[in-house]
Amino acid sequence: MTSRSTRRQFLKGQSAAQALGDLIVPDSETGEAASGGNPPAAETYLLQLGRQAMACQFEVFFNAGQYTDAAERAIEALDLIDGLEDQMTVYRDTSEISRVNRFAADRPVEIEPRLFGLLSRAADLYRETAGAFDITSGPLSKVWGFFRRSGAVPNETDLAAALDRTGGDCLELDAAASTVRFLKPDMEINLGAIGKGYALDRVAERMTEAGIGDFLWHGGQSSVLARGTCGAAGKGGWMVDLRHPLRPERPVIEIRLRDRALGTSGAGTQFFRHGGRRFGHILDPRSGWPAEGVFSATVITASAAAADALATALYVLGREDALEWCRGHPDVGLLMFVPSRERSVELVAANLAAEDWRLTSEL
């Protein structure tokens, strides 16, 4: 991406916001003092560090001069992301998840305790969403061609076979032994819908333990986690833009993230057309077919892993079932774009305080 910013803008943190694709929104109000370290200056200077991992760009933003060792801690956190990718990816035969996929149908496979905790949380989310979030749906992505980004409509026999290899209720987890086992053959795990958020939770934990309490991380812009205060955000938190699902060049919503995380799911870039229909890459693991009726779903909650997973699950559930689910989970905020007869899109919102978000342009 070509940057149009000047060196002076960079030093004021403005080009850092632009490099993030306008994810961070400048705010003219004076920043609040943060807990720990020195309070950010009234005119905030943002520093940015990033690295490619998990098929996207991970980046961290923090207030320049607030913490003496913030850059060093951020680099260590980026190293941690590399290690987590080595552990979780299905695209490397040496990863821990690939080892699980090779052997767990034959015997219980012991895994690292933190990874076991992630699989346990994914199993909980499978049950909480009635199967709309399922880390065992990898065979469906493969039969639809999305695993290698070459989409094609499968025949009924192949789709039925893939569905038969899918099912989070056939994942046996033994907490005492930290093992995972598949209860039917040819199953596999894919953490693509939760892994980036998990990585953000882990790096936030690492930086907090190092005494750094004010920062924003994102993984590919669709997964964001904020702690503390950007010095330019007068009411605390960090200002983040949400873009129009059909016109991604246009921001339409401004969100204030305060010690929370955000995850967005949509099929705007990964899809194919066949027989006059558009098939997106987000699949309903219950039916085996691409989910329809939603342009994008954004979830705001405490954990980045949960935000990522629930954004996918609520996208799959669709408007009415997603709103019903949110009524039973008031700690989970939702912003969902759906088709509209009156205009191109309609916005559906749940469980968000008025001061934490606002429309910035017409839909």
PLY file of the C-alpha trace (Angstrom):
ply
format ascii 1.0
element vertex 363
property float x
property float y
property float z
element edge 362
property int vertex1
property int vertex2
end_header
0.00 0.00 0.00
1.37 3.43 -0.89
1.39 5.91 1.97
0.56 9.55 1.30
1.64 10.73 4.74
4.58 12.97 5.56
7.29 12.36 8.13
5.71 14.97 10.42
2.37 13.15 10.21
4.10 9.89 11.06
5.65 11.41 14.16
2.18 12.51 15.26
0.83 9.02 14.71
-1.36 10.03 11.76
0.41 7.89 9.17
0.30 4.98 11.60
-3.48 5.26 11.46
-3.38 5.43 7.67
-1.10 2.40 7.44
-3.75 0.51 9.37
-6.23 1.27 6.61
-7.86 4.04 8.67
-8.63 1.47 11.36
-7.63 3.94 14.06
-9.56 7.20 13.98
-7.91 10.39 15.30
-9.77 12.11 18.11
-9.26 15.77 18.99
-9.97 15.35 22.71
-7.20 15.30 25.33
-6.06 11.82 26.40
-6.71 10.42 29.86
-3.85 9.25 32.07
-3.19 5.54 31.79
-2.61 3.09 34.60
1.06 2.21 34.83
3.95 3.95 33.07
3.81 7.65 32.32
0.57 9.36 31.20
0.41 9.93 27.43
1.03 13.45 26.24
-1.87 15.69 25.24
-0.66 15.50 21.63
-0.07 11.80 21.18
2.65 10.26 19.08
1.88 6.70 17.99
4.51 4.09 17.23
3.73 1.08 15.05
5.42 -2.30 14.65
4.25 -5.17 12.46
5.04 -8.48 10.84
3.48 -10.93 8.40
2.06 -14.05 10.05
-0.98 -16.33 9.65
-1.47 -15.07 6.08
-2.02 -11.47 7.22
-0.24 -8.46 8.71
-0.14 -8.27 12.50
0.50 -4.79 13.88
0.71 -3.13 17.27
0.24 0.58 18.05
1.30 2.26 21.30
1.91 5.71 22.71
5.48 6.84 22.02
7.49 7.63 25.13
4.98 6.20 27.59
6.89 2.99 28.28
10.66 2.79 27.89
10.71 -0.85 26.75
7.45 -0.98 24.75
9.16 -1.59 21.39
11.26 -4.43 22.78
8.21 -6.06 24.38
6.25 -5.65 21.14
8.99 -7.41 19.15
8.93 -10.27 21.67
5.15 -10.44 21.21
5.56 -10.64 17.43
7.99 -13.52 17.96
5.31 -15.21 20.05
2.86 -14.91 17.13
5.38 -16.71 14.90
5.55 -19.52 17.44
1.77 -19.74 17.68
1.50 -20.00 13.91
4.01 -22.86 13.96
1.80 -24.57 16.51
-1.66 -24.00 15.00
-1.38 -23.89 11.21
-2.73 -26.71 9.06
-0.44 -25.64 6.22
2.70 -27.03 7.89
3.10 -30.75 8.50
5.26 -30.04 11.54
2.61 -28.10 13.46
0.95 -29.47 16.58
-2.49 -29.26 14.96
-1.25 -31.19 11.91
0.03 -33.90 14.28
-3.40 -34.02 15.92
-5.05 -34.36 12.52
-2.76 -37.26 11.59
-3.12 -39.35 14.74
-6.18 -38.35 16.81
-8.54 -40.74 15.00
-6.33 -43.63 16.16
-5.43 -42.59 19.70
-5.59 -39.65 22.14
-2.93 -37.08 21.29
-1.38 -35.01 24.06
-1.03 -31.30 23.29
0.43 -28.20 24.93
-1.83 -27.04 27.81
-2.60 -23.58 26.40
-3.54 -25.12 23.05
-5.74 -27.60 24.90
-7.42 -24.65 26.58
-8.14 -23.11 23.17
-9.68 -26.35 21.90
-11.80 -26.54 25.06
-13.05 -23.00 24.50
-13.84 -23.84 20.87
-15.80 -26.89 22.05
-17.77 -24.66 24.46
-18.55 -22.24 21.62
-19.72 -25.14 19.46
-22.27 -26.04 22.11
-23.23 -22.43 22.91
-23.95 -21.66 19.24
-25.72 -24.96 18.48
-23.00 -25.98 16.06
-22.76 -22.70 14.12
-19.08 -22.47 15.14
-17.18 -25.69 14.51
-13.39 -26.11 14.31
-13.87 -29.55 12.69
-15.44 -28.10 9.53
-12.17 -28.22 7.56
-13.41 -31.06 5.29
-16.23 -28.76 4.15
-13.80 -25.98 3.21
-11.79 -28.50 1.23
-14.73 -29.97 -0.67
-15.87 -26.45 -1.62
-12.34 -25.56 -2.74
-11.87 -22.71 -0.27
-8.93 -24.40 1.47
-6.80 -23.66 -1.62
-8.86 -20.63 -2.76
-10.23 -22.39 -5.85
-13.96 -22.54 -5.18
-16.30 -25.01 -6.89
-19.73 -26.43 -6.04
-19.26 -30.04 -4.83
-21.46 -32.91 -5.93
-23.92 -34.35 -3.43
-21.85 -37.45 -2.71
-18.67 -35.52 -1.92
-20.55 -32.98 0.21
-22.26 -35.74 2.20
-18.90 -37.43 2.78
-17.40 -34.14 4.03
-20.36 -33.57 6.36
-19.91 -37.06 7.75
-16.33 -36.12 8.73
-17.50 -32.95 10.51
-18.88 -32.49 14.01
-17.63 -30.75 17.12
-19.58 -33.23 19.25
-17.17 -35.92 18.03
-14.17 -34.17 19.53
-13.13 -35.88 22.78
-11.09 -33.70 25.13
-9.48 -35.08 28.28
-8.56 -32.20 30.60
-6.67 -34.39 33.07
-4.35 -35.73 30.35
-4.49 -32.68 28.05
-5.34 -34.94 25.12
-7.63 -34.72 22.10
-9.17 -37.64 20.23
-11.47 -37.88 17.20
-14.48 -40.16 17.70
-14.85 -40.88 13.98
-12.31 -41.37 11.19
-10.95 -38.72 8.83
-11.86 -35.77 11.05
-9.58 -32.77 11.24
-9.24 -29.50 13.14
-8.78 -26.09 11.53
-8.36 -23.04 13.79
-8.65 -20.45 11.01
-11.77 -18.83 12.54
-10.30 -18.44 16.03
-6.50 -18.58 15.73
-5.80 -14.90 15.00
-7.91 -13.79 17.92
-6.19 -16.29 20.19
-2.83 -14.88 19.10
-4.01 -11.36 19.98
-5.14 -12.53 23.43
-1.74 -14.10 24.03
0.30 -11.05 22.96
-1.93 -8.76 25.02
-1.32 -10.99 28.00
2.43 -10.88 27.36
2.54 -7.08 27.17
0.31 -6.62 30.21
2.59 -8.91 32.23
5.51 -6.68 31.15
3.73 -3.67 32.66
2.50 -2.16 29.37
-1.17 -1.25 29.68
-1.95 0.95 26.65
-1.82 -0.54 23.15
-3.85 -1.72 20.18
-3.16 -4.92 18.23
-4.76 -6.08 15.02
-4.39 -9.16 12.86
-5.35 -8.44 9.27
-7.67 -5.62 10.46
-10.55 -8.07 10.95
-9.29 -9.01 14.45
-8.57 -6.12 16.83
-7.75 -5.94 20.54
-7.31 -2.75 22.58
-6.06 -2.12 26.09
-5.90 1.13 27.99
-5.97 4.43 26.16
-4.69 5.99 22.98
-3.50 9.40 24.11
-5.77 11.04 21.54
-8.95 9.30 22.75
-10.31 11.59 25.41
-12.88 9.20 26.89
-10.45 6.34 27.08
-9.91 3.51 24.67
-8.99 3.50 20.99
-11.10 4.70 18.07
-11.61 2.14 15.30
-13.41 2.40 11.96
-15.79 -0.19 10.55
-16.15 -0.11 6.78
-19.11 -0.55 4.47
-19.35 -4.27 3.56
-20.00 -3.54 -0.14
-17.78 -0.45 -0.43
-14.70 -1.24 1.65
-13.07 2.07 0.75
-15.74 3.88 2.81
-15.77 3.88 6.64
-19.31 4.08 8.03
-19.06 3.32 11.75
-16.74 4.57 14.47
-16.22 2.28 17.47
-14.53 3.08 20.76
-12.69 -0.03 21.97
-12.02 0.07 25.69
-10.27 -3.03 27.05
-12.20 -5.15 24.58
-11.70 -6.97 21.32
-13.43 -6.88 17.96
-13.81 -9.58 15.32
-15.42 -9.24 11.89
-16.53 -12.01 9.54
-17.69 -11.50 5.98
-17.42 -13.12 2.57
-16.62 -9.96 0.63
-13.27 -11.17 -0.74
-13.39 -14.97 -0.68
-16.20 -16.18 -2.94
-16.94 -17.53 -6.40
-19.89 -17.39 -8.77
-21.62 -20.39 -10.31
-24.92 -20.63 -12.14
-25.70 -17.00 -11.41
-25.23 -17.45 -7.65
-22.54 -16.10 -5.36
-20.99 -18.60 -2.93
-19.00 -17.17 -0.01
-16.31 -18.98 1.96
-18.13 -18.89 5.33
-19.83 -22.26 5.51
-22.67 -23.38 7.75
-21.16 -26.52 9.33
-24.64 -27.86 10.04
-25.75 -27.95 6.41
-22.42 -27.92 4.61
-23.50 -24.99 2.40
-22.27 -21.37 2.38
-24.14 -19.18 4.86
-26.41 -16.57 3.27
-28.41 -13.52 4.26
-25.61 -11.52 5.94
-22.97 -9.23 4.44
-20.80 -9.03 7.57
-20.96 -9.58 11.31
-18.81 -7.72 13.84
-18.65 -8.88 17.45
-17.24 -6.88 20.36
-16.44 -8.72 23.57
-13.68 -9.24 26.15
-11.63 -11.90 24.34
-10.28 -11.62 20.80
-10.56 -15.38 20.31
-14.22 -15.28 21.32
-14.85 -12.21 19.15
-13.43 -13.96 16.08
-15.30 -17.20 16.68
-18.61 -15.52 17.50
-18.39 -13.22 14.47
-18.32 -16.38 12.35
-21.04 -18.10 14.36
-23.46 -15.16 14.30
-22.83 -14.66 10.58
-23.84 -18.31 10.10
-26.89 -18.00 12.37
-28.23 -15.03 10.40
-30.08 -11.95 11.54
-32.95 -13.27 13.64
-31.13 -16.15 15.33
-28.09 -13.94 15.98
-30.23 -11.32 17.70
-31.94 -14.00 19.76
-28.53 -15.38 20.76
-27.36 -11.90 21.79
-30.40 -11.43 24.00
-29.07 -14.28 26.12
-25.49 -12.96 26.08
-25.54 -9.27 27.06
-21.74 -9.14 27.29
-21.45 -9.69 23.53
-21.98 -6.66 21.27
-23.04 -7.10 17.64
-23.02 -4.92 14.53
-24.38 -6.79 11.51
-24.88 -5.64 7.94
-27.71 -7.43 6.11
-29.42 -6.96 2.73
-32.19 -4.38 2.55
-35.00 -3.78 0.05
-34.98 -0.03 0.64
-31.22 0.49 0.21
-28.10 -1.57 -0.35
-27.62 -2.60 3.28
-29.29 -2.43 6.68
-27.47 -2.23 10.00
-28.53 -4.42 12.93
-27.05 -3.69 16.40
-27.27 -5.39 19.81
-25.78 -4.98 23.29
-23.70 -1.85 22.59
-23.79 1.36 24.63
-24.58 4.50 22.64
-21.33 6.18 23.66
-19.24 3.30 22.30
-20.20 3.61 18.61
-21.78 5.90 16.05
-22.60 6.06 12.34
-20.22 8.38 10.52
-21.91 8.36 7.09
-25.04 7.20 5.31
-25.30 3.51 4.54
0 1
1 2
2 3
3 4
4 5
5 6
6 7
7 8
8 9
9 10
10 11
11 12
12 13
13 14
14 15
15 16
16 17
17 18
18 19
19 20
20 21
21 22
22 23
23 24
24 25
25 26
26 27
27 28
28 29
29 30
30 31
31 32
32 33
33 34
34 35
35 36
36 37
37 38
38 39
39 40
40 41
41 42
42 43
43 44
44 45
45 46
46 47
47 48
48 49
49 50
50 51
51 52
52 53
53 54
54 55
55 56
56 57
57 58
58 59
59 60
60 61
61 62
62 63
63 64
64 65
65 66
66 67
67 68
68 69
69 70
70 71
71 72
72 73
73 74
74 75
75 76
76 77
77 78
78 79
79 80
80 81
81 82
82 83
83 84
84 85
85 86
86 87
87 88
88 89
89 90
90 91
91 92
92 93
93 94
94 95
95 96
96 97
97 98
98 99
99 100
100 101
101 102
102 103
103 104
104 105
105 106
106 107
107 108
108 109
109 110
110 111
111 112
112 113
113 114
114 115
115 116
116 117
117 118
118 119
119 120
120 121
121 122
122 123
123 124
124 125
125 126
126 127
127 128
128 129
129 130
130 131
131 132
132 133
133 134
134 135
135 136
136 137
137 138
138 139
139 140
140 141
141 142
142 143
143 144
144 145
145 146
146 147
147 148
148 149
149 150
150 151
151 152
152 153
153 154
154 155
155 156
156 157
157 158
158 159
159 160
160 161
161 162
162 163
163 164
164 165
165 166
166 167
167 168
168 169
169 170
170 171
171 172
172 173
173 174
174 175
175 176
176 177
177 178
178 179
179 180
180 181
181 182
182 183
183 184
184 185
185 186
186 187
187 188
188 189
189 190
190 191
191 192
192 193
193 194
194 195
195 196
196 197
197 198
198 199
199 200
200 201
201 202
202 203
203 204
204 205
205 206
206 207
207 208
208 209
209 210
210 211
211 212
212 213
213 214
214 215
215 216
216 217
217 218
218 219
219 220
220 221
221 222
222 223
223 224
224 225
225 226
226 227
227 228
228 229
229 230
230 231
231 232
232 233
233 234
234 235
235 236
236 237
237 238
238 239
239 240
240 241
241 242
242 243
243 244
244 245
245 246
246 247
247 248
248 249
249 250
250 251
251 252
252 253
253 254
254 255
255 256
256 257
257 258
258 259
259 260
260 261
261 262
262 263
263 264
264 265
265 266
266 267
267 268
268 269
269 270
270 271
271 272
272 273
273 274
274 275
275 276
276 277
277 278
278 279
279 280
280 281
281 282
282 283
283 284
284 285
285 286
286 287
287 288
288 289
289 290
290 291
291 292
292 293
293 294
294 295
295 296
296 297
297 298
298 299
299 300
300 301
301 302
302 303
303 304
304 305
305 306
306 307
307 308
308 309
309 310
310 311
311 312
312 313
313 314
314 315
315 316
316 317
317 318
318 319
319 320
320 321
321 322
322 323
323 324
324 325
325 326
326 327
327 328
328 329
329 330
330 331
331 332
332 333
333 334
334 335
335 336
336 337
337 338
338 339
339 340
340 341
341 342
342 343
343 344
344 345
345 346
346 347
347 348
348 349
349 350
350 351
351 352
352 353
353 354
354 355
355 356
356 357
357 358
358 359
359 360
360 361
361 362
